[in-house]
Amino acid sequence: MSKVRKPKYQIPRNDKGGIAVSDTELEAAFQFLDIKGTGEISANDLRERMIHFFPNLSVREAKLLVSCEGPFTVDKLREMLRDNELANFDPIKEAFKVRAFLFDIKLSWCRHLTRITLDMLI
């Protein structure tokens, strides 16, 4: 029987048992998504940033994610995430998945450039 390892870090929780998101984290995430720096996120902004993590994200799905009355602002994002109930989510584990995904993209791009360079030399 294998032992289940408990993480050495504690994930901060909100009142509903979900992941607590600090204002600093929330604002950093919003700035990442707010491509034009207008203080509002459009469906196109969201899709442009998230397509690297979710390659099959359609414009329609992105529109559903940011659809609300009025513009999608940092306050709307805060309102959405404040009372989340994400109990079985490990942000550190997910961050490593994203890092591995980005590394794979970089590696495949480097291989592609190497092939192009070799083809040019031959």
Distance bins in CASP14 RR format, pairs under 12 A and 6 or more apart:
PFRMAT RR
TARGET T0000
AUTHOR 0000-0000-0000
RMODE 2
METHOD distances of the structure
MODEL  1
5 90 0 0 0 0 0 1 0 0 0 0 0
5 93 0 0 0 0 0 1 0 0 0 0 0
6 90 0 0 0 0 0 1 0 0 0 0 0
7 90 1 0 0 1 0 0 0 0 0 0 0
7 91 0 0 0 0 0 1 0 0 0 0 0
7 92 1 0 0 1 0 0 0 0 0 0 0
7 93 0 0 0 0 1 0 0 0 0 0 0
8 92 0 0 0 0 0 1 0 0 0 0 0
9 90 0 0 0 0 1 0 0 0 0 0 0
9 91 0 0 0 0 1 0 0 0 0 0 0
9 92 1 0 0 1 0 0 0 0 0 0 0
9 93 0 0 0 0 0 1 0 0 0 0 0
10 19 0 0 0 0 0 1 0 0 0 0 0
10 20 0 0 0 0 0 1 0 0 0 0 0
10 90 0 0 0 0 0 1 0 0 0 0 0
10 91 0 0 0 0 0 1 0 0 0 0 0
10 92 0 0 0 0 0 1 0 0 0 0 0
11 17 0 0 0 0 1 0 0 0 0 0 0
11 18 0 0 0 0 1 0 0 0 0 0 0
11 19 1 0 0 1 0 0 0 0 0 0 0
11 20 0 0 0 0 1 0 0 0 0 0 0
11 21 0 0 0 0 0 1 0 0 0 0 0
11 86 0 0 0 0 1 0 0 0 0 0 0
11 87 0 0 0 0 1 0 0 0 0 0 0
11 88 0 0 0 0 0 1 0 0 0 0 0
11 89 0 0 0 0 1 0 0 0 0 0 0
11 90 1 0 0 1 0 0 0 0 0 0 0
11 91 1 0 0 1 0 0 0 0 0 0 0
11 92 0 0 0 0 1 0 0 0 0 0 0
11 93 0 0 0 0 0 1 0 0 0 0 0
11 94 0 0 0 0 0 1 0 0 0 0 0
12 18 0 0 0 0 1 0 0 0 0 0 0
12 19 1 0 0 1 0 0 0 0 0 0 0
12 20 1 1 0 0 0 0 0 0 0 0 0
12 21 0 0 0 0 1 0 0 0 0 0 0
12 22 1 0 0 1 0 0 0 0 0 0 0
12 25 0 0 0 0 1 0 0 0 0 0 0
12 86 0 0 0 0 0 1 0 0 0 0 0
12 91 0 0 0 0 1 0 0 0 0 0 0
13 19 1 0 0 1 0 0 0 0 0 0 0
13 20 1 0 1 0 0 0 0 0 0 0 0
13 21 0 0 0 0 0 1 0 0 0 0 0
13 83 0 0 0 0 0 1 0 0 0 0 0
13 84 0 0 0 0 0 1 0 0 0 0 0
13 85 0 0 0 0 0 1 0 0 0 0 0
13 86 0 0 0 0 1 0 0 0 0 0 0
13 87 0 0 0 0 1 0 0 0 0 0 0
13 89 0 0 0 0 0 1 0 0 0 0 0
13 91 0 0 0 0 0 1 0 0 0 0 0
14 20 1 0 1 0 0 0 0 0 0 0 0
14 21 1 0 0 1 0 0 0 0 0 0 0
14 22 0 0 0 0 0 1 0 0 0 0 0
14 78 0 0 0 0 0 1 0 0 0 0 0
14 81 0 0 0 0 1 0 0 0 0 0 0
14 82 1 0 0 1 0 0 0 0 0 0 0
14 83 1 0 0 1 0 0 0 0 0 0 0
14 84 1 0 0 1 0 0 0 0 0 0 0
14 85 0 0 0 0 1 0 0 0 0 0 0
14 86 0 0 0 0 1 0 0 0 0 0 0
14 87 0 0 0 0 0 1 0 0 0 0 0
15 82 0 0 0 0 1 0 0 0 0 0 0
15 83 1 0 0 1 0 0 0 0 0 0 0
15 84 0 0 0 0 0 1 0 0 0 0 0
15 85 0 0 0 0 0 1 0 0 0 0 0
16 81 0 0 0 0 0 1 0 0 0 0 0
16 82 0 0 0 0 1 0 0 0 0 0 0
16 83 1 0 1 0 0 0 0 0 0 0 0
16 84 1 0 0 1 0 0 0 0 0 0 0
16 85 1 0 1 0 0 0 0 0 0 0 0
16 86 0 0 0 0 1 0 0 0 0 0 0
16 87 0 0 0 0 1 0 0 0 0 0 0
17 83 0 0 0 0 1 0 0 0 0 0 0
17 84 0 0 0 0 1 0 0 0 0 0 0
17 85 1 0 0 1 0 0 0 0 0 0 0
17 86 0 0 0 0 1 0 0 0 0 0 0
17 87 1 0 1 0 0 0 0 0 0 0 0
17 88 0 0 0 0 0 1 0 0 0 0 0
17 89 0 0 0 0 0 1 0 0 0 0 0
18 81 0 0 0 0 1 0 0 0 0 0 0
18 82 0 0 0 0 0 1 0 0 0 0 0
18 83 0 0 0 0 1 0 0 0 0 0 0
18 84 1 0 1 0 0 0 0 0 0 0 0
18 85 1 0 1 0 0 0 0 0 0 0 0
18 86 1 0 1 0 0 0 0 0 0 0 0
18 87 1 0 1 0 0 0 0 0 0 0 0
18 88 0 0 0 0 1 0 0 0 0 0 0
18 89 0 0 0 0 1 0 0 0 0 0 0
18 91 0 0 0 0 0 1 0 0 0 0 0
19 25 0 0 0 0 1 0 0 0 0 0 0
19 26 0 0 0 0 0 1 0 0 0 0 0
19 81 0 0 0 0 1 0 0 0 0 0 0
19 82 0 0 0 0 0 1 0 0 0 0 0
19 83 0 0 0 0 0 1 0 0 0 0 0
19 84 1 0 0 1 0 0 0 0 0 0 0
19 85 0 0 0 0 1 0 0 0 0 0 0
19 86 1 0 1 0 0 0 0 0 0 0 0
19 87 0 0 0 0 1 0 0 0 0 0 0
19 88 0 0 0 0 0 1 0 0 0 0 0
19 89 1 0 0 1 0 0 0 0 0 0 0
19 90 0 0 0 0 1 0 0 0 0 0 0
19 91 1 0 0 1 0 0 0 0 0 0 0
19 92 0 0 0 0 0 1 0 0 0 0 0
19 94 0 0 0 0 0 1 0 0 0 0 0
20 26 0 0 0 0 0 1 0 0 0 0 0
20 81 0 0 0 0 1 0 0 0 0 0 0
20 82 0 0 0 0 1 0 0 0 0 0 0
20 83 0 0 0 0 0 1 0 0 0 0 0
20 84 0 0 0 0 1 0 0 0 0 0 0
20 85 0 0 0 0 0 1 0 0 0 0 0
20 86 0 0 0 0 0 1 0 0 0 0 0
20 91 0 0 0 0 0 1 0 0 0 0 0
21 27 0 0 0 0 0 1 0 0 0 0 0
21 28 0 0 0 0 0 1 0 0 0 0 0
21 29 0 0 0 0 1 0 0 0 0 0 0
21 30 0 0 0 0 0 1 0 0 0 0 0
21 74 0 0 0 0 0 1 0 0 0 0 0
21 77 0 0 0 0 1 0 0 0 0 0 0
21 78 0 0 0 0 1 0 0 0 0 0 0
21 79 0 0 0 0 0 1 0 0 0 0 0
21 80 0 0 0 0 1 0 0 0 0 0 0
21 81 1 0 1 0 0 0 0 0 0 0 0
21 82 1 0 0 1 0 0 0 0 0 0 0
21 83 0 0 0 0 0 1 0 0 0 0 0
21 84 1 0 0 1 0 0 0 0 0 0 0
21 86 0 0 0 0 1 0 0 0 0 0 0
21 89 0 0 0 0 0 1 0 0 0 0 0
21 91 0 0 0 0 1 0 0 0 0 0 0
22 28 0 0 0 0 1 0 0 0 0 0 0
22 29 0 0 0 0 0 1 0 0 0 0 0
22 78 0 0 0 0 0 1 0 0 0 0 0
22 81 0 0 0 0 0 1 0 0 0 0 0
22 82 0 0 0 0 0 1 0 0 0 0 0
22 91 0 0 0 0 0 1 0 0 0 0 0
23 29 0 0 0 0 0 1 0 0 0 0 0
23 30 0 0 0 0 0 1 0 0 0 0 0
23 74 0 0 0 0 1 0 0 0 0 0 0
23 75 0 0 0 0 0 1 0 0 0 0 0
23 77 0 0 0 0 0 1 0 0 0 0 0
23 78 1 0 0 1 0 0 0 0 0 0 0
23 81 0 0 0 0 0 1 0 0 0 0 0
23 82 0 0 0 0 0 1 0 0 0 0 0
24 30 0 0 0 0 0 1 0 0 0 0 0
24 31 0 0 0 0 0 1 0 0 0 0 0
24 74 0 0 0 0 0 1 0 0 0 0 0
24 78 0 0 0 0 0 1 0 0 0 0 0
25 31 0 0 0 0 0 1 0 0 0 0 0
25 32 0 0 0 0 0 1 0 0 0 0 0
25 74 0 0 0 0 0 1 0 0 0 0 0
25 77 0 0 0 0 0 1 0 0 0 0 0
25 78 0 0 0 0 0 1 0 0 0 0 0
25 81 0 0 0 0 1 0 0 0 0 0 0
25 91 0 0 0 0 1 0 0 0 0 0 0
26 32 0 0 0 0 0 1 0 0 0 0 0
26 33 0 0 0 0 0 1 0 0 0 0 0
26 73 0 0 0 0 0 1 0 0 0 0 0
26 74 1 0 0 1 0 0 0 0 0 0 0
26 75 0 0 0 0 1 0 0 0 0 0 0
26 76 0 0 0 0 0 1 0 0 0 0 0
26 77 1 0 0 1 0 0 0 0 0 0 0
26 78 1 0 1 0 0 0 0 0 0 0 0
26 79 0 0 0 0 0 1 0 0 0 0 0
26 80 0 0 0 0 1 0 0 0 0 0 0
26 81 1 0 0 1 0 0 0 0 0 0 0
26 82 0 0 0 0 1 0 0 0 0 0 0
26 84 0 0 0 0 0 1 0 0 0 0 0
27 33 0 0 0 0 0 1 0 0 0 0 0
27 34 0 0 0 0 1 0 0 0 0 0 0
27 39 0 0 0 0 0 1 0 0 0 0 0
27 73 0 0 0 0 0 1 0 0 0 0 0
27 74 1 0 0 1 0 0 0 0 0 0 0
27 75 0 0 0 0 0 1 0 0 0 0 0
27 77 0 0 0 0 1 0 0 0 0 0 0
27 78 0 0 0 0 1 0 0 0 0 0 0
27 81 0 0 0 0 0 1 0 0 0 0 0
28 34 0 0 0 0 0 1 0 0 0 0 0
28 74 0 0 0 0 0 1 0 0 0 0 0
28 77 0 0 0 0 0 1 0 0 0 0 0
29 41 0 0 0 0 0 1 0 0 0 0 0
29 46 0 0 0 0 0 1 0 0 0 0 0
29 49 0 0 0 0 1 0 0 0 0 0 0
29 50 0 0 0 0 0 1 0 0 0 0 0
29 74 0 0 0 0 1 0 0 0 0 0 0
29 77 1 0 0 1 0 0 0 0 0 0 0
29 78 0 0 0 0 0 1 0 0 0 0 0
29 80 0 0 0 0 0 1 0 0 0 0 0
29 81 0 0 0 0 1 0 0 0 0 0 0
29 91 0 0 0 0 0 1 0 0 0 0 0
30 37 0 0 0 0 1 0 0 0 0 0 0
30 38 0 0 0 0 0 1 0 0 0 0 0
30 39 1 0 0 1 0 0 0 0 0 0 0
30 40 0 0 0 0 1 0 0 0 0 0 0
30 41 1 0 0 1 0 0 0 0 0 0 0
30 45 0 0 0 0 0 1 0 0 0 0 0
30 46 0 0 0 0 0 1 0 0 0 0 0
30 49 0 0 0 0 0 1 0 0 0 0 0
30 66 0 0 0 0 0 1 0 0 0 0 0
30 72 0 0 0 0 1 0 0 0 0 0 0
30 73 0 0 0 0 1 0 0 0 0 0 0
30 74 1 0 1 0 0 0 0 0 0 0 0
30 75 0 0 0 0 1 0 0 0 0 0 0
30 76 0 0 0 0 1 0 0 0 0 0 0
30 77 1 0 1 0 0 0 0 0 0 0 0
30 78 0 0 0 0 1 0 0 0 0 0 0
30 80 0 0 0 0 0 1 0 0 0 0 0
30 81 0 0 0 0 0 1 0 0 0 0 0
31 37 1 0 0 1 0 0 0 0 0 0 0
31 38 0 0 0 0 0 1 0 0 0 0 0
31 39 0 0 0 0 1 0 0 0 0 0 0
31 41 0 0 0 0 0 1 0 0 0 0 0
31 45 0 0 0 0 0 1 0 0 0 0 0
31 49 0 0 0 0 0 1 0 0 0 0 0
31 74 0 0 0 0 1 0 0 0 0 0 0
31 77 0 0 0 0 0 1 0 0 0 0 0
32 41 0 0 0 0 1 0 0 0 0 0 0
32 45 0 0 0 0 1 0 0 0 0 0 0
32 46 0 0 0 0 0 1 0 0 0 0 0
32 48 0 0 0 0 0 1 0 0 0 0 0
32 49 1 0 0 1 0 0 0 0 0 0 0
32 50 0 0 0 0 0 1 0 0 0 0 0
32 52 0 0 0 0 0 1 0 0 0 0 0
32 53 0 0 0 0 0 1 0 0 0 0 0
32 74 0 0 0 0 0 1 0 0 0 0 0
32 77 0 0 0 0 0 1 0 0 0 0 0
33 39 0 0 0 0 1 0 0 0 0 0 0
33 40 0 0 0 0 1 0 0 0 0 0 0
33 41 1 0 1 0 0 0 0 0 0 0 0
33 42 0 0 0 0 1 0 0 0 0 0 0
33 43 0 0 0 0 0 1 0 0 0 0 0
33 44 0 0 0 0 0 1 0 0 0 0 0
33 45 1 0 1 0 0 0 0 0 0 0 0
33 46 1 0 1 0 0 0 0 0 0 0 0
33 47 0 0 0 0 0 1 0 0 0 0 0
33 48 0 0 0 0 1 0 0 0 0 0 0
33 49 1 0 1 0 0 0 0 0 0 0 0
33 50 0 0 0 0 1 0 0 0 0 0 0
33 53 0 0 0 0 0 1 0 0 0 0 0
33 62 0 0 0 0 0 1 0 0 0 0 0
33 65 0 0 0 0 0 1 0 0 0 0 0
33 66 0 0 0 0 1 0 0 0 0 0 0
33 72 0 0 0 0 1 0 0 0 0 0 0
33 73 0 0 0 0 0 1 0 0 0 0 0
33 74 0 0 0 0 1 0 0 0 0 0 0
33 76 0 0 0 0 0 1 0 0 0 0 0
33 77 0 0 0 0 1 0 0 0 0 0 0
34 40 1 0 0 1 0 0 0 0 0 0 0
34 41 1 0 1 0 0 0 0 0 0 0 0
34 42 0 0 0 0 1 0 0 0 0 0 0
34 44 0 0 0 0 0 1 0 0 0 0 0
34 45 1 0 0 1 0 0 0 0 0 0 0
34 46 0 0 0 0 1 0 0 0 0 0 0
34 48 0 0 0 0 0 1 0 0 0 0 0
34 49 0 0 0 0 1 0 0 0 0 0 0
34 66 0 0 0 0 0 1 0 0 0 0 0
34 71 0 0 0 0 0 1 0 0 0 0 0
34 72 0 0 0 0 1 0 0 0 0 0 0
34 73 0 0 0 0 1 0 0 0 0 0 0
34 74 0 0 0 0 1 0 0 0 0 0 0
34 77 0 0 0 0 1 0 0 0 0 0 0
35 41 0 0 0 0 1 0 0 0 0 0 0
35 42 0 0 0 0 1 0 0 0 0 0 0
35 43 0 0 0 0 0 1 0 0 0 0 0
35 44 0 0 0 0 1 0 0 0 0 0 0
35 45 1 0 1 0 0 0 0 0 0 0 0
35 46 0 0 0 0 1 0 0 0 0 0 0
35 47 0 0 0 0 0 1 0 0 0 0 0
35 48 1 0 0 1 0 0 0 0 0 0 0
35 49 1 0 0 1 0 0 0 0 0 0 0
35 50 0 0 0 0 0 1 0 0 0 0 0
36 42 0 0 0 0 1 0 0 0 0 0 0
36 44 0 0 0 0 1 0 0 0 0 0 0
36 45 1 0 0 1 0 0 0 0 0 0 0
36 48 0 0 0 0 0 1 0 0 0 0 0
36 49 0 0 0 0 0 1 0 0 0 0 0
37 45 0 0 0 0 1 0 0 0 0 0 0
37 73 0 0 0 0 0 1 0 0 0 0 0
37 74 0 0 0 0 0 1 0 0 0 0 0
38 45 0 0 0 0 1 0 0 0 0 0 0
38 71 0 0 0 0 1 0 0 0 0 0 0
38 72 0 0 0 0 0 1 0 0 0 0 0
38 73 0 0 0 0 1 0 0 0 0 0 0
38 74 0 0 0 0 0 1 0 0 0 0 0
39 45 0 0 0 0 1 0 0 0 0 0 0
39 71 1 0 0 1 0 0 0 0 0 0 0
39 72 0 0 0 0 1 0 0 0 0 0 0
39 73 1 0 0 1 0 0 0 0 0 0 0
39 74 1 0 0 1 0 0 0 0 0 0 0
39 75 0 0 0 0 0 1 0 0 0 0 0
39 76 0 0 0 0 0 1 0 0 0 0 0
39 77 0 0 0 0 0 1 0 0 0 0 0
40 46 0 0 0 0 0 1 0 0 0 0 0
40 66 0 0 0 0 1 0 0 0 0 0 0
40 68 0 0 0 0 0 1 0 0 0 0 0
40 70 0 0 0 0 1 0 0 0 0 0 0
40 71 1 0 1 0 0 0 0 0 0 0 0
40 72 1 0 0 1 0 0 0 0 0 0 0
40 73 1 0 1 0 0 0 0 0 0 0 0
40 74 0 0 0 0 1 0 0 0 0 0 0
40 75 0 0 0 0 0 1 0 0 0 0 0
40 76 0 0 0 0 1 0 0 0 0 0 0
40 77 0 0 0 0 0 1 0 0 0 0 0
41 47 0 0 0 0 0 1 0 0 0 0 0
41 48 0 0 0 0 0 1 0 0 0 0 0
41 49 0 0 0 0 1 0 0 0 0 0 0
41 50 0 0 0 0 0 1 0 0 0 0 0
41 62 0 0 0 0 1 0 0 0 0 0 0
41 63 0 0 0 0 0 1 0 0 0 0 0
41 65 0 0 0 0 1 0 0 0 0 0 0
41 66 1 0 1 0 0 0 0 0 0 0 0
41 67 0 0 0 0 0 1 0 0 0 0 0
41 68 0 0 0 0 0 1 0 0 0 0 0
41 70 0 0 0 0 0 1 0 0 0 0 0
41 71 0 0 0 0 1 0 0 0 0 0 0
41 72 1 0 1 0 0 0 0 0 0 0 0
41 73 1 0 0 1 0 0 0 0 0 0 0
41 74 0 0 0 0 1 0 0 0 0 0 0
41 75 0 0 0 0 0 1 0 0 0 0 0
41 76 0 0 0 0 1 0 0 0 0 0 0
41 77 1 0 0 1 0 0 0 0 0 0 0
41 80 0 0 0 0 0 1 0 0 0 0 0
42 48 0 0 0 0 1 0 0 0 0 0 0
42 49 0 0 0 0 0 1 0 0 0 0 0
42 59 0 0 0 0 0 1 0 0 0 0 0
42 62 0 0 0 0 1 0 0 0 0 0 0
42 63 0 0 0 0 1 0 0 0 0 0 0
42 65 0 0 0 0 0 1 0 0 0 0 0
42 66 1 0 0 1 0 0 0 0 0 0 0
42 67 0 0 0 0 0 1 0 0 0 0 0
42 70 0 0 0 0 0 1 0 0 0 0 0
42 71 0 0 0 0 1 0 0 0 0 0 0
42 72 1 0 0 1 0 0 0 0 0 0 0
42 73 0 0 0 0 0 1 0 0 0 0 0
43 49 0 0 0 0 0 1 0 0 0 0 0
43 50 0 0 0 0 0 1 0 0 0 0 0
43 51 0 0 0 0 0 1 0 0 0 0 0
43 57 0 0 0 0 0 1 0 0 0 0 0
43 58 0 0 0 0 1 0 0 0 0 0 0
43 59 1 0 0 1 0 0 0 0 0 0 0
43 60 0 0 0 0 1 0 0 0 0 0 0
43 61 0 0 0 0 1 0 0 0 0 0 0
43 62 1 0 1 0 0 0 0 0 0 0 0
43 63 1 0 1 0 0 0 0 0 0 0 0
43 64 0 0 0 0 1 0 0 0 0 0 0
43 65 1 0 0 1 0 0 0 0 0 0 0
43 66 1 0 1 0 0 0 0 0 0 0 0
43 67 0 0 0 0 1 0 0 0 0 0 0
43 68 0 0 0 0 0 1 0 0 0 0 0
43 71 0 0 0 0 0 1 0 0 0 0 0
43 72 0 0 0 0 1 0 0 0 0 0 0
44 50 0 0 0 0 0 1 0 0 0 0 0
44 51 0 0 0 0 0 1 0 0 0 0 0
44 57 0 0 0 0 0 1 0 0 0 0 0
44 58 0 0 0 0 0 1 0 0 0 0 0
44 59 1 0 0 1 0 0 0 0 0 0 0
44 60 0 0 0 0 0 1 0 0 0 0 0
44 62 1 0 0 1 0 0 0 0 0 0 0
44 63 0 0 0 0 1 0 0 0 0 0 0
44 65 0 0 0 0 0 1 0 0 0 0 0
44 66 0 0 0 0 1 0 0 0 0 0 0
44 72 0 0 0 0 0 1 0 0 0 0 0
45 51 0 0 0 0 0 1 0 0 0 0 0
45 59 0 0 0 0 0 1 0 0 0 0 0
45 62 0 0 0 0 1 0 0 0 0 0 0
45 63 0 0 0 0 0 1 0 0 0 0 0
45 65 0 0 0 0 0 1 0 0 0 0 0
45 66 0 0 0 0 1 0 0 0 0 0 0
45 71 0 0 0 0 0 1 0 0 0 0 0
45 72 0 0 0 0 1 0 0 0 0 0 0
46 53 0 0 0 0 0 1 0 0 0 0 0
46 54 0 0 0 0 0 1 0 0 0 0 0
46 57 0 0 0 0 1 0 0 0 0 0 0
46 58 0 0 0 0 0 1 0 0 0 0 0
46 59 0 0 0 0 1 0 0 0 0 0 0
46 60 0 0 0 0 0 1 0 0 0 0 0
46 61 0 0 0 0 1 0 0 0 0 0 0
46 62 1 0 1 0 0 0 0 0 0 0 0
46 63 0 0 0 0 1 0 0 0 0 0 0
46 64 0 0 0 0 0 1 0 0 0 0 0
46 65 1 0 0 1 0 0 0 0 0 0 0
46 66 1 0 1 0 0 0 0 0 0 0 0
46 67 0 0 0 0 0 1 0 0 0 0 0
46 72 0 0 0 0 1 0 0 0 0 0 0
46 77 0 0 0 0 0 1 0 0 0 0 0
47 53 0 0 0 0 0 1 0 0 0 0 0
47 54 0 0 0 0 1 0 0 0 0 0 0
47 55 0 0 0 0 0 1 0 0 0 0 0
47 56 0 0 0 0 0 1 0 0 0 0 0
47 57 1 0 1 0 0 0 0 0 0 0 0
47 58 1 0 0 1 0 0 0 0 0 0 0
47 59 1 0 1 0 0 0 0 0 0 0 0
47 60 0 0 0 0 1 0 0 0 0 0 0
47 61 0 0 0 0 1 0 0 0 0 0 0
47 62 1 0 1 0 0 0 0 0 0 0 0
47 63 0 0 0 0 1 0 0 0 0 0 0
47 64 0 0 0 0 0 1 0 0 0 0 0
47 65 0 0 0 0 1 0 0 0 0 0 0
47 66 0 0 0 0 1 0 0 0 0 0 0
48 54 0 0 0 0 0 1 0 0 0 0 0
48 57 0 0 0 0 1 0 0 0 0 0 0
48 59 0 0 0 0 0 1 0 0 0 0 0
48 62 0 0 0 0 1 0 0 0 0 0 0
49 57 0 0 0 0 1 0 0 0 0 0 0
49 62 0 0 0 0 1 0 0 0 0 0 0
49 65 0 0 0 0 0 1 0 0 0 0 0
49 66 0 0 0 0 0 1 0 0 0 0 0
50 56 0 0 0 0 0 1 0 0 0 0 0
50 57 1 0 1 0 0 0 0 0 0 0 0
50 58 0 0 0 0 0 1 0 0 0 0 0
50 59 0 0 0 0 0 1 0 0 0 0 0
50 61 0 0 0 0 1 0 0 0 0 0 0
50 62 1 0 0 1 0 0 0 0 0 0 0
50 65 0 0 0 0 1 0 0 0 0 0 0
50 66 0 0 0 0 0 1 0 0 0 0 0
50 98 0 0 0 0 0 1 0 0 0 0 0
51 57 1 0 1 0 0 0 0 0 0 0 0
51 58 0 0 0 0 1 0 0 0 0 0 0
51 59 0 0 0 0 0 1 0 0 0 0 0
51 61 0 0 0 0 0 1 0 0 0 0 0
51 62 0 0 0 0 1 0 0 0 0 0 0
51 105 0 0 0 0 0 1 0 0 0 0 0
52 98 0 0 0 0 1 0 0 0 0 0 0
52 101 1 0 0 1 0 0 0 0 0 0 0
52 102 1 0 0 1 0 0 0 0 0 0 0
52 104 0 0 0 0 0 1 0 0 0 0 0
52 105 1 0 0 1 0 0 0 0 0 0 0
52 106 0 0 0 0 0 1 0 0 0 0 0
53 94 0 0 0 0 1 0 0 0 0 0 0
53 95 0 0 0 0 0 1 0 0 0 0 0
53 97 0 0 0 0 1 0 0 0 0 0 0
53 98 1 0 0 1 0 0 0 0 0 0 0
53 99 0 0 0 0 0 1 0 0 0 0 0
53 100 0 0 0 0 0 1 0 0 0 0 0
53 101 1 0 0 1 0 0 0 0 0 0 0
53 102 0 0 0 0 1 0 0 0 0 0 0
53 105 0 0 0 0 0 1 0 0 0 0 0
54 61 0 0 0 0 1 0 0 0 0 0 0
54 62 0 0 0 0 1 0 0 0 0 0 0
54 65 0 0 0 0 0 1 0 0 0 0 0
54 98 0 0 0 0 0 1 0 0 0 0 0
54 101 0 0 0 0 0 1 0 0 0 0 0
55 101 0 0 0 0 1 0 0 0 0 0 0
55 105 0 0 0 0 0 1 0 0 0 0 0
56 62 0 0 0 0 0 1 0 0 0 0 0
57 63 0 0 0 0 0 1 0 0 0 0 0
57 64 0 0 0 0 0 1 0 0 0 0 0
57 65 0 0 0 0 1 0 0 0 0 0 0
57 66 0 0 0 0 0 1 0 0 0 0 0
58 64 0 0 0 0 1 0 0 0 0 0 0
58 65 0 0 0 0 0 1 0 0 0 0 0
59 65 0 0 0 0 0 1 0 0 0 0 0
59 66 0 0 0 0 0 1 0 0 0 0 0
59 67 0 0 0 0 0 1 0 0 0 0 0
60 66 0 0 0 0 0 1 0 0 0 0 0
60 67 0 0 0 0 0 1 0 0 0 0 0
61 67 0 0 0 0 0 1 0 0 0 0 0
62 72 0 0 0 0 0 1 0 0 0 0 0
63 72 0 0 0 0 0 1 0 0 0 0 0
64 72 0 0 0 0 0 1 0 0 0 0 0
65 72 0 0 0 0 1 0 0 0 0 0 0
65 76 0 0 0 0 0 1 0 0 0 0 0
65 77 0 0 0 0 0 1 0 0 0 0 0
65 80 0 0 0 0 1 0 0 0 0 0 0
66 72 1 0 1 0 0 0 0 0 0 0 0
66 73 0 0 0 0 0 1 0 0 0 0 0
66 76 0 0 0 0 1 0 0 0 0 0 0
66 77 0 0 0 0 1 0 0 0 0 0 0
66 80 0 0 0 0 1 0 0 0 0 0 0
67 76 0 0 0 0 0 1 0 0 0 0 0
67 80 0 0 0 0 0 1 0 0 0 0 0
68 75 0 0 0 0 0 1 0 0 0 0 0
68 76 1 0 1 0 0 0 0 0 0 0 0
68 77 0 0 0 0 0 1 0 0 0 0 0
68 79 0 0 0 0 1 0 0 0 0 0 0
68 80 0 0 0 0 1 0 0 0 0 0 0
69 76 0 0 0 0 1 0 0 0 0 0 0
69 79 0 0 0 0 0 1 0 0 0 0 0
70 76 0 0 0 0 1 0 0 0 0 0 0
71 77 0 0 0 0 0 1 0 0 0 0 0
72 78 0 0 0 0 0 1 0 0 0 0 0
72 79 0 0 0 0 0 1 0 0 0 0 0
72 80 0 0 0 0 1 0 0 0 0 0 0
73 79 0 0 0 0 1 0 0 0 0 0 0
73 80 0 0 0 0 0 1 0 0 0 0 0
74 80 0 0 0 0 0 1 0 0 0 0 0
74 81 0 0 0 0 0 1 0 0 0 0 0
75 81 0 0 0 0 0 1 0 0 0 0 0
75 82 0 0 0 0 0 1 0 0 0 0 0
76 82 0 0 0 0 0 1 0 0 0 0 0
77 84 0 0 0 0 0 1 0 0 0 0 0
78 84 0 0 0 0 0 1 0 0 0 0 0
80 86 0 0 0 0 0 1 0 0 0 0 0
84 91 0 0 0 0 0 1 0 0 0 0 0
86 94 0 0 0 0 0 1 0 0 0 0 0
88 94 0 0 0 0 0 1 0 0 0 0 0
89 95 0 0 0 0 0 1 0 0 0 0 0
89 97 0 0 0 0 0 1 0 0 0 0 0
90 96 0 0 0 0 1 0 0 0 0 0 0
90 97 0 0 0 0 1 0 0 0 0 0 0
91 97 0 0 0 0 0 1 0 0 0 0 0
91 98 0 0 0 0 0 1 0 0 0 0 0
92 98 0 0 0 0 0 1 0 0 0 0 0
92 99 0 0 0 0 0 1 0 0 0 0 0
93 99 0 0 0 0 0 1 0 0 0 0 0
93 100 0 0 0 0 0 1 0 0 0 0 0
94 100 0 0 0 0 0 1 0 0 0 0 0
94 101 0 0 0 0 0 1 0 0 0 0 0
95 101 0 0 0 0 0 1 0 0 0 0 0
95 102 0 0 0 0 0 1 0 0 0 0 0
96 102 0 0 0 0 0 1 0 0 0 0 0
96 103 0 0 0 0 0 1 0 0 0 0 0
97 103 0 0 0 0 0 1 0 0 0 0 0
97 104 0 0 0 0 0 1 0 0 0 0 0
98 104 0 0 0 0 0 1 0 0 0 0 0
98 105 0 0 0 0 0 1 0 0 0 0 0
99 105 0 0 0 0 0 1 0 0 0 0 0
99 106 0 0 0 0 0 1 0 0 0 0 0
100 106 0 0 0 0 0 1 0 0 0 0 0
100 107 0 0 0 0 0 1 0 0 0 0 0
101 107 0 0 0 0 0 1 0 0 0 0 0
101 108 0 0 0 0 0 1 0 0 0 0 0
102 108 0 0 0 0 0 1 0 0 0 0 0
102 109 0 0 0 0 0 1 0 0 0 0 0
103 109 0 0 0 0 0 1 0 0 0 0 0
103 110 0 0 0 0 0 1 0 0 0 0 0
104 110 0 0 0 0 0 1 0 0 0 0 0
104 111 0 0 0 0 0 1 0 0 0 0 0
105 111 0 0 0 0 0 1 0 0 0 0 0
105 112 0 0 0 0 0 1 0 0 0 0 0
106 112 0 0 0 0 0 1 0 0 0 0 0
106 113 0 0 0 0 0 1 0 0 0 0 0
107 113 0 0 0 0 0 1 0 0 0 0 0
107 114 0 0 0 0 0 1 0 0 0 0 0
108 114 0 0 0 0 0 1 0 0 0 0 0
108 115 0 0 0 0 0 1 0 0 0 0 0
109 115 0 0 0 0 0 1 0 0 0 0 0
109 116 0 0 0 0 0 1 0 0 0 0 0
110 116 0 0 0 0 0 1 0 0 0 0 0
110 117 0 0 0 0 0 1 0 0 0 0 0
111 117 0 0 0 0 0 1 0 0 0 0 0
111 118 0 0 0 0 0 1 0 0 0 0 0
112 118 0 0 0 0 0 1 0 0 0 0 0
112 119 0 0 0 0 0 1 0 0 0 0 0
113 119 0 0 0 0 0 1 0 0 0 0 0
113 120 0 0 0 0 0 1 0 0 0 0 0
114 120 0 0 0 0 0 1 0 0 0 0 0
114 121 0 0 0 0 0 1 0 0 0 0 0
115 121 0 0 0 0 0 1 0 0 0 0 0
115 122 0 0 0 0 0 1 0 0 0 0 0
116 122 0 0 0 0 0 1 0 0 0 0 0
END
